[in-house]
Amino acid sequence: MENIYILLLFGIGIIVAIGVGLEISKNIEENIIYVLFWFMYIITIITFINIILVSNYYLTMKNKTGPPGQQGNQGDRGDKGDAGKCDADCRDQYCYKRLLDADNGIIPKKLRELNGGESVALNNAYIKSKVHQMCASDEFKQLAPYNGAGNLVAYLEEIWKMWIETIYNSGGALYFKTIGSEEDFDWQAENPFDEIKKYDVFYWGMGRQYRPKIIDRCIASSDGKTPSPDYNDTKHEMPRSLIVASTNIYDFIQDNQRTFTSQDVGFWRAKQYTYKGQVYYPVGDIALGPSKRTVEHVAKIGNMTLPHKFNGPTRNTILVAGDVQGPINYELLWNNGGLRGNNFWIWRPIAPSGYIALGDIITPSAQMPPTGNNAPIRCVPFTSVKRIASTGISIWMSNNITQRPLANILVFHPNNTKWIDSSDNNAYNLFRCVIGYNSFIPESDINGSFYYIDPEKRLDINYETDSGNPDHHNSANRVGKGIIPTPQRDSKYSVIAYLQLKNQPVLKHIKSGVQMIGQIIDNAIGNSYTLSLDMDMKKDNKKCLAVINNTIKMESCNNDNESHYFSILLTGLKLQEGKQCKIKSKKTGNLLKFKDGVFSLQKEDELLDKEYLMFVMV
C-alpha cells in the first residue's frame, strides 16, 4: 500500500512538472531553443529526483552494519605507557577517604541515614583502624588490579554498609561515639561481630594465623558409614548427609518457540520440596527435545504419591538435601540475543570450593540467577560424585540462529513417549551445553562434565508412607555419615564471586595445550591457588607447582606453604574456550611461563616470550 502512494505522488509530481514546463516554454518560438529548453528542463528534474533518492539512500544505510566476522588473531602488544603517579600510599588514601571521609565517606553517610538524618561523631578508633588495616593490606594491593581499585573499593563500600547497619542495630549511635571494640557486645545474646567475621575481607591485613581454620571433623562409626548411635557431642553440629530423592514434578522455564531451528527444545526445573522440615532442591534443569511433548501423569516424590496429577516431562530427576550448597557464581554459556522467538540464557553454575554442580540451568531473561542460599539449585560435595562420559546425544543446536557461538544441548535420552527413570547411568536426565559443533565433553572440563552420586556416599529417600502420611526413614540413616563438614558459607562472604573466578579452574596453556588444575586455598588471600598437572582432584599425594629459589619445582601439595601459591590474572579477553589469563607467583610476583616443556618464571614487565605466558581458564 505504501508503494502505491509513492507511485501516485510521483505521477502527480511528473504531471505538475510537465505543466510548469509548458507554461514556461509557451512563448518560445524558435524550435531549436524550444528543444534545448526541454532537454535542460528534463535534466534538471532528473537531477532533483536523483538528489532526493541519494539522500534517502544515505539516511537509510548510514546506521546499518554488516554481520560480525570471526574474531581475528590477537595483535601485538602495544608500547608500555608511562608509570602512573598514584603509588600504593595514594591508593590507600583513596580507599580510606571513600570509606571514612567526613562528608562523602560511605560509613558517615550510612550512619546519618540510620540516625534519622542527623550526623554521628565517628570517634570509634576500632572501626577507623579496621578501615586503615583493610585499605593498606596486601590483599587489597593484590586484588585491586583485577577489576580496578575503584571497583574493589565499591565492593568494600557495600560490605561496610551492611556491617554498619548490623552494628547500629545492636548498639545504636553510642557505639560509634566511643573508642569501641568487639568485646563491647559480649553482654548481648548475639554479638554483631560474629556475623561480620564470616566475611573474608574482615581478615585482610591480619595474617593467616588470625583466620579461622577450615576443618572437617571425623567421628566414630561402627560400620564405616554412619556415626555410632550413642554419638552425643554437644560442642558440634550433628553430621550432615547427602540425601537424594527422585521426583517427576517440574516447573516450565522456557522453550525455543519461533526460533526456527531444525529441532525443538523445552527446559524444565524440578520443584523444591520440604519434607519434615528438610528442604530438597533440584541439581540442574532438564531439556526435552527434539520434541517438547509432555503428558499428564501422577505426581510422585520418591515412592510417595501426591493427591493430584501433573502435566510435564515423561521422566524423573532428583532432588538433594543435607550437605549441599548453592553456587557462588555462574558462567554465561550462550543466549540467542533476542534475534528470534523466545529468548533464553544458558548458564553454568560455579560451585563453592569442594563442591560440584551436576547440570546447567536456563533463565528466560539476561539476569544472572541468584547465588548462595537464594540459588535455584544446589551443588553436591565433589568427593561424593563420579564422572560419567557423555553419549554425545545432541537434541538441539542453534545452527539456524545467526548468533554465535553455536550452542549444542547434550543429554542421555531424547524425548519420546517412553517413561525414562532417573538413574546414575543417565546423569538424572540433566543436560549440559557444549559450545561448538563437537558433541563431546573433554575430560579436562571438570565443571561441564556429567556426574552421578556415589551410592556409598548418599542416602536414598523413598518417603515410605504409613496410612497416607510420609513415614520417617531409617533412624541410622537419619543421623548421617561419619564426617562433620564445616558449616556452609553464603557466597556473599567471599571475594571470589566479586573476582569472577572459579574454585577449581582448569588452566590451559594457549601455546602448548598443557593443562593444569587449580584448587582455591580457603585460608589464604582470596585469589590464591595451588596448581597441579595431575587432573585427578581426588588423588592422594598430588604434586603441585612450587617456587624454590625463583625456579619451579614439583612438590607434594601443601596449602600451608606459600611457595605453592599462585594468582590468576584475568586479561579481560574472552576466547572460545574460556577467559584468557596469566598466572603470577604469590611469593615472587613473577609470571608463570611454559616453554619447551619447562615451567619457569618471568618478570611481569618483560616483553620477551609473552606468548608463552598466556593461559585460558576453561
N, C-alpha and C positions, 0 to 999 in steps of 0.2 A: 504494500500500500504506500509506503514511504517513497518507493521508486516512482510510482505513478505520479505523485505530487511533484517530484523533482522534474520529471519529463514535462508535466503540464506547465510548470513555471518556466522551464527552458523554452518551450514552444511560444509561450506568451512573450518572453523576452525577445525572441527572434522576430516575432511579428512587430513588436514595438520598435526594434532597431531598424527593420526594413521601412517602417512608416516614417521614422525620423530621417532616414537616408533619402527617401523620396521627397520629403518636404524640403530638405536642404538642397537637393540637386534639381529642383523643378525649374530653376531659372538658368541652368547651364544649357547653352545652345550648341556648342561645338561637341561633336561626337567623341573626339579624342580625349578632350578634357573630361567629358561625362564618364567615359570608360575608366580613365585614370582615377577619377574621384571614387567610383565604386570599388576599384581594386584596392585603393588605400583605405577606404572605409571598412571593407571586409577584413583586411589585415588588422586594422585597429580593434575590431570586435573580437577577432580570434585571439589577439594578444591579451585583451582584457579577460576573456574567458580562461586563457591559459594561466594568467596571474591568480585567478580565483582557485583553479584546480591545484596549482602548485602550493598555494598557501594552505589549502585544505589537506593536501597530502602531508605537508610538513607538520601541521598540527596533529595529524593522526599518528604519524610514525615517530615523532621526536622522543616519546617516552617508552617506546617499545624496545625490548631487549631480546636477543636470541636465547635459545636454551643453553644452560651451563654445560660446558665441556668437562672432560675428565681432568682431574687435578694433575697438574704437571709435577715434575721433579722439584725437590727443594732447591732453591737457589743458593748461591754462595753467601756466606755470612758477611754482612757489611762491616765497615770500619768501626772500631770501638770508639765510642764517644768519650767526651771528657768526663772525668770523675765528678760525681755530684758533690756539692758543697755541704750537704747535710750529713754530718757524721753521726756516730751512734748516740752521742750526747744530745744532738739536735732531735733525733728520732725519739729518744726517751722523753724529752721535754714536750714534744708534740703529743705523745701518748698521755703524759701526765696532765697537760692542760685540757685535752679533750675530756678527761675524766673528772678533774678536780677544779678547773678554773671557776672562780667565784661567780662569774656572770654567766658563762656559757657551758661550763662543765656539766656532764650528764648526771653526776651524783648530786650537786647542789640543785639542779633542775628537778630531779626526781623527788628530792626532799621537799622542795617548795610545793610540788604537786600533791604529795601525801599530806602535807601540813596545811592544806586549805589555801594555798597561795602565799603563805607567809614564809619568809626566808628563815632558815635554820642555821645558826652559827656552828660551822663544822670544826669543832675543836678535837675531834676524835683522832688521837695520834695513831691508834692501831690501824684504822682504815687508811689513813694517809700513808703509813709505812707499807701497808699491803699493796697500795697502788704503785708506790715507788718500786717496791720489790718486783712486782709483775712487769712494769714497763722497762726496767733495767735488766731483766732476766735474760739468760742465754736462750731460753725458749722463745721469747719474743724476738730476739735478734735472728734466730734461725728460721722462724716461721714467717716473718714479715715479708721476705722476698717472694713468697709463693703467689699470693693474691694481692700483694701491695700492703704497705704499712697502714694506709688509710682504711682498707677493708678489714684488716686484723683488729685495729682499734675499734671500728664499728661493731665487730663481733664481741669484743670485750665490753663495749658500752651496753649491749643488750643483756649480757650476763650480769653486769653490775646493777642495772635497773632491777632485775629480779632479786639480787642479793639485798639491795637497799630496802625494797618493799618487804622482804622476808624479815629483816632485822627490825624495821619500823613497826611492823605488826606485832612484834614480840616486846619491844621496849620503848616504842614511841620516839618522839624527838629528843627526849632527855639523853638517850644513849649517845647520840651524835654530838652532844654538847660536852660530854665528859671525855676523859682520856681513853677509856674503853679497852676491852679485851674479850676473848672468847668466854672466859670464866664468868663474865657478868650475868650470864643467863643460866648458870648451873642450878639455880634455885627453882627454875621453871621445869615443868614436865617435859617440854620439848625445847632444846637449845637450837636456835636457828642456824648455828654454825654446823650442826650435824648434817643439815641439808646442803649447806654451802660447800662443805668439804667433799661432797660427792663429785664436784667439778674438777677436772684435771688441771684447769688453769689456776686453781687455788694454790697449787704446789709449785707454781713457776717461781724460780729463784731460790727454792728451799733445799734443793739437793735430793737425790734419790733416797737417802736414809730417812727422810721425813714422809715419804709417800707410802700409802697403805699397800701392803703386800697382797698379791692375789694368789690364794692358796686353795686347793681342793683337798678336803679332809676325808680320808678313808675311815670306815667304821667296820666293826666286827660283822661277820656274815657266816652263817653255818653252812650255806650251800654255795657260796661264792657269787650269789646273785642278789639276795635280799638281806637286809640287816636282821640281826637276831631279834626275836620278838620282845626280849626284855630290854632293848635299847631305850635308854631314857637319859639323854644328855641335855639338860635344861639350858646349857650355855650356847647351844647351836640349834639352828632350824632343823627340822626333820628333813631327810633326803628328798630330793625331787626326782621323780621318774619321768621318763619319756613315754607318754601314754598315747596310744593310737586307736582310732575308731573309724570304721567305714561309714560312708554317707552317700545318699543319692539326691540330696536336697540342695538346689542351686538358686542363685540369683543371676539373671541375664545381664550381661555387661554391654556388649556391642557386637555388630556384625559388619560385613563388607558390602551391604546393600548399596547398589547404584555405583559401585566402583568399576564395574565392567571387567573384572578379572575373569580368567578362564575357569576358576573354581570358586566355590562359596566357602565361607568360614564364619563361625559364630563363636563367641567366647562367653564362658560361664564361670562363676565362682561359688564354691560350696558355702553354705550359710554357717555362721558361727552357731555353736550350741552350748548351753550351760546345763551341766548335769551334776547335782548335789554340790552346788557352789563352785564347780570347776568349769572354766571356760575352755572350749575346744575350738581351735582356729584352723582355717584352711592353710595349706602349704604352697599354693600356687593356683593358677587358673587352668581350666581345661579348654581345649579348642575342638570344635566339631567341624569336620569337613571330609571330603569335598562337597557334602550336602549338609544342611543345617537342620535336618529332620529331628523333631522331638516327639515324644509320646507321653500320654498320661499314665502314671504308674503310682504304686503305693509308696509313700514316703517312709524311709527307714533310716535309723541311726543304729549301727551295729545290728543286733537281732531284734531291736525294739521297733515295732510298727507304730507309726503315728496315726491318729484318727482322721486323716484326710489324704486325698490323692494330690499328686503334684505333676504338672506338665514340665518336662525337662529332658535332658540328655539320657540316652539309654546306656548309662554306665555309672559306676561308682568311683569315688575317690576317697581320700582320707582326711580326717581332722586330727590335730595333735594338741596335747596339753602337757602340763608339767614343766620339764626342763626345756623350755622353748623361749626364744627371744624375737622381737621384731627387728626388721632390717634397720641399719643405721643410715642407709643411703640407697639410691637407685641409679643405674646407668641406662640412659635412653638409647634403645637399640634402633628404633625406626618409627616413623609416622608417615601418613600419606599426605601431610602438608595441606589438607583442605583442597586437594586437586579434584577429587571425585567422591561423590557419595558420602557415606558415613565416615567420619574421622575416628581413628583410634591410634593410640600411642602404645608401643610395646616397651616394657621396662624390665631390666634385670635387677632383682634385689641384691644389695650388698649386705652380707651378714656381719654381725659382730665377730670379734676375734674368737676362734674356736667353734664357730657355728657355720652352717651352710644353708642356702635356700635351695629347695628341691625343684622349683619351677619358676617360669617367668609369669608376669602378670600384665593386664591390659587396663588402660584408662580411656574413657571417652572424651577426655579433654587434655590440654597440654600441662595441666597442673600435676607436679610430681606427687605420687602417693605419700601419705603420712609415714613417719618413721617411728621407731620405738614402740611404746605401749599403745599408740594410736594406729599402728600399721594394720593393713587389712589381712596380712598373712603372718605366719611365724616361721622362723628358721630353727633347725634342729642341731644338736651337737655334731660336729664333724666326725668325732670318733665313733658315732653311732651309725654311720652310713657306709654303704659300699657302692662303688661306681658300677653302672650297668651301661654297656655300649649301646648306642643308638642303632636302630634298624635302618635308618636312612629314609623312613617313610615320610614323604612330604605331602601334606594335604592342601597347602595353599602357598602360592608365590605371588608377589606383587609385580609380575612381569608386564602387565598391561597398564601399569601406572607409571607415569614418566618420572615420578620422584625416585631418586637414587640415594643410597644404595638399595639393592634388591633385598627384600625380606623373604625368608623361607621358613615356614612353620613345620616343625618336625614332631611327630607323635609315634606311638607304637601301633595304633589301630585306627584306620579311617572309620568314619561314621557309617553305620548301616542299621538294619532293623534288629540285629542280634545284640543281646544284652552283654556288656563287657564288664566283668567284675574288676575291682581294684586289686592289684597284686604286686608283689615285688618284681615280677617279670615284665610288667608294663609301666613301671615307674608311676603307678597310681593314676594313670591316664592324664598326667600333666603334659605340658608342651614346652618345647624350647624353640627359640628363634635363632636362626643362623643367618648371618649377613653374607650374601653372595649366592652363586649358583650351586655350590657344593652342598650335598645333603649328608654331611658327616660332621662330627664334633671331634676335634683333636683332643688327645689325652691331656695336653697341656692346659686346656681350657677348664680349669677346676670349677670356676663359678658358673659355667654354662653347660655342664655335663648333666646327664641323668643319674639319679641315685635311688637306691632303696634302703630302707632302715633295717639294720641287722636284727633279726628276730630275737637274738640273745640280749639285745640292749633296748628292748621296748616292752611295754605292757599292752597287749591287745585287749581292748574292752569291747564286750559284746552287749552290755546292758541287758543281761538276762532279766526277764520280767517275772513278777510274782503277783498274781491277782490283778494284772493290768498295770502294775506300777513297777518302775525300774528297781531292780534289787541291787544291793551293793555287790561289788566284785570281791574276789578273794582277799581276805584281810592281809595275808602275807604279801600279796602284790601291792596292796594299797600303801604299805609303808615305804615302798620304793626299793631302789638298788643301792649297793654299798658304796656310795660316794656322796658327800655333801658339797655341791658346787658353790662357788662364790655367788652371792645374791646378784640378780640381774641389775644392770645399769641402763637407764634410758639413754638413747643416743644424744640427748641434749647435754649430757655431762661431758662429752668427749669432743675434742677439737678435730678429730679425724673426719667427721662429717663436713665440717667447715672447709677442710683442705681438699675434699672430694677424692680421697684416697681409699684404697682397699686394705682390708686387714691381712689378706693372704694373696697379694698380687703375683701374677706370673709376669716376669720381665724378660722380654725377648730382645736380644742384641740385633739391631736392624741390619748391620753389615754382614754378620756371620750366621744369624739364625739361632745361636746358642741361647738356651733358656735357663732361667733361674726362678726359684720361687721364694717369695719373701714372707716373713712372719712378723707381725707387729709386736713390739715389745711393750707390754702393758704398763710396766713400771718405770718407763723412761720418758724422755721428752716426746711429745705427741708424734712427730714424724720420725720414728726410729724403727728400723727393721733389721733382722738377721737375714742373710741371703744364702741360699744353698742351691747347688746344682742337682741335688737329689730331689726329684719332683714328688716323691712319696712322703706326704706330710706325716704319716703315722709311723714311719720307720724310726727305730731306736738308733742312738749314736750317729745321728746325721752330722755331716761335715758342713761347716759354714765358712764363708769368706772372712778372713781376719787380717787386720793391718798390723804387721810386725816390722818395725824399723822401716816404715814407709814402703814396704813391699807387701804383696798379697800372698797369704798362706792359707791353707785349709786346716781348720781345727774343729774339734767337736763343738757343736753349737752351745753357746753359753750366754743366756740373757743377762747375766750379771757382768759380763766382760765388755767394756765399752770399745774395745778393739774390733768387736763384731758388729758395731752399729753403723748403719748406712741410712741416708735420707734419699727420698725420691723427689727430684726436682722436675715438676711439670713445665714443659716449654710453652704450652698453650696451643700446640698444633695437634689436631686430631687426625690420625691416619686411619686407613681402612681396618687395621687390626686392633687399634686402640689409641691411647693417648701417648704421644711422644714424651720422653723424659730423659733426664740424666741422673746419675747416681753419685752421691757425694759421701765420702768417708766422714763420719762424725768426729773421728779422732784427729785427722789431719786437715780436713776441709778441702781435700783434693778430690777430683772426679775419677770415677772408675773407668778404665779403658780396657777393651779386649781386642787384641791384635795378634795375629799369627798364633792363635791358640793359647795366648798367655794373658792373664789379668795383670794390670799394673795401675798406677795412679798418675794423674797428670794435673798440673795446676789449672785452676779454673780460667785464668786469663791468658793461657797459652792457646794459640790457634792451630798448632801442629796436630795432625791426625784427628781433627774434630769429628770426622765421620765415624770414628771408632768409639766415640763417647756416647752415641745415641742408642737408646733403648725404646721399646714401646711397652706400655703397661696393658697387657691383654685383658 
